[in-house]
């Protein structure tokens, strides 16, 4: 649902790009889940490296022009 909402409510003059805002929202949700103990630190330690590796791969792909 947030992805659909981001398309509908994406002002052209926003100071933050849509996908950057979505990434920050997801990080805030993840921190909140850890704070209220809906996710354990053990789960976070397992999942976080996959997200970091995936982000590095996507940044390197876009850096060489694969998404043009």
N, C-alpha and C positions, 0 to 999 in steps of 0.2 A: 504494500500500500504506500509506503513512503516514496518509493521510486515513481509511482504513478503521480502522487501529489507533487513531487518535485518538477514534473513536466508541466503540470497545470499552474503551479505557482512559482514560476521562474522568471522574475523580473529581468528585463534586459540590462538594466543599470545596476544590478546587484554587485556588491563589492567582493563577493565570493562566488566562484563558479559552482554550478549545481553539483557536480560530483565531489568537489572539495567539501561542500556543505554536508553531503550525504556521508562522506567518510568521517567527518567530525561528529556527526550525529550517531553513527554506529559506535565510534570510540566512547562517546559519552554513555550510550546505552550499555556497553560492555562494562565500563567502570561502575555504573549504577548496579548492574547485576552482581558484580563482585562485592559491592558495598552492602547490598541487602542479602547476600549469600544465596542467590539463585544459581550462581556458578562458583565452583570452588577454585582456589588458587592452583590446585593440582591440574584441573582441567584447563585453566588459563595457560599454565606453563607448557602444556602439550599443544594447544591450539595456536598460541601466539607465534611460534616459529614458522608455521605453515603460512600464516598471514604475511609475515615479514618476507619470507622467500617469494611468495606470490607477488607482493608489491614490487620487490626488486626486479623480478622477471618482467613484469608489465612496464616498469620504468625503462628497463633496458630495451625492450621491444619498441616502445614508442620513441626512444632516443635514436634508434637506427632507421626509423621511418616505416615500420611495418604496419602502422595504422593510418597511413596517409590515404 
